[in-house]
Amino acid sequence: MSSRELELSDDASGASVIGPAGRPMTENDLPPPDTKRWVMRRKAEVVAGVRSGLISLEEACRRYTLSVEEFLSWQRLIDSHGMRGLRATRLQDYRGGPPPVRARMASPAAE
């Protein structure tokens, strides 16, 4: 199921959506507020939570100390490249920027 096909359902525990892994997700399944390591899955869960209305954009930014721009970049990456677009190691490729400058070993110039 794509990230755009979020389904809402109500059950005894409250509203839930189909999360990025294809399983039902509630607000309790969102990453903890003190998350330090942002892997693809956690970013996608926050985006799915905001898109489905489990959590507001403002609350997500406050809870996870994100800027609106950072959240929107996660959303754009998912829309353009799927969950794999959220991989930090591929950010440069997906954002279309120049390749990273690599340190070069300088050889001593012969004089």
WODA-V812893 format. One record per residue. N is the residue number from 1. D_FIRST is the distance of its C-alpha to the first C-alpha in whole Angstrom. Layout:
N/D_FIRST  N/D_FIRST
This chain:
1/0  2/4  3/7  4/8  5/6  6/8  7/10  8/14  9/16  10/19  11/21  12/24  13/23  14/22  15/19  16/15  17/12  18/8  19/9  20/8  21/8  22/6  23/10  24/12  25/14  26/17  27/19  28/21  29/18  30/19  31/21  32/24  33/26  34/29  35/26  36/27  37/25  38/22  39/20  40/16  41/15  42/17  43/17  44/13  45/14  46/17  47/15  48/12  49/15  50/17  51/15  52/14  53/18  54/18  55/21  56/22  57/22  58/26  59/26  60/23  61/26  62/28  63/27  64/26  65/29  66/26  67/28  68/26  69/26  70/24  71/21  72/21  73/21  74/18  75/16  76/17  77/17  78/13  79/13  80/15  81/14  82/11  83/12  84/14  85/16  86/17  87/19  88/23  89/24  90/23  91/23  92/26  93/25  94/22  95/24  96/26  97/29  98/32  99/32  100/33  101/37  102/38  103/41  104/44  105/47  106/50  107/53  108/56  109/58  110/61  111/64
